[in-house]
Amino acid sequence: MTKSELRKTYKTLRQELSEEQIDNYSIAIANRLLKLPIWEYSFYHIFLSIEEKKEINTDYILNILSGKDKHIVVPKCNFKTGILSNFLLTDSTVIKKNSYGIPEPIEGIEILNDKIEVVFVPLLAFDKLGNRVGYGKGFYDRFLSDCNPKTIKIGLSFFEAEDEIKDVFKGDIGLDYCVIPDKTYRF
């Protein structure tokens, strides 16, 4: 399928999930992450869930990161430039939903992209080659292309991999892993 077909399909599939399913799947994904060889790093980038879009509840991953005393970095979107700015999440960080319903920091300590070692990537769908489909604005492709090439990119999904995304292009940044509730893909 093409990216636009996959976006439509997976937005619909997500909307069919109950709150209980989302919660159970999110816990299972967080538990699977504990088994990955990623815990020796310091700076972890994670998106804050958009509940209305029935995204994975990243609170469980945030709790793991906090419990392991990691530096947690959260994004803020600039829809005029298409760029993500990234801020250290601290006890004093104020989070507010933007006009698109995305929870993000108002301000804080900005962290440069090249300091980030692990990124948990939001997505709608992915394929068996590690290609992913997001919401189509390109925020994460631009952000990931500006990170250190050794940065580990981990997709989080409720659903199995597609065989192939038909319209992948050169600027798309692939994943190193994708974690679903009952399986971990490595690319």
Order of alpha helices (4+ residues) and beta strands (2+ residues): alpha-alpha-beta-alpha-beta-beta-beta-beta-beta-beta-beta-alpha-beta-beta-beta
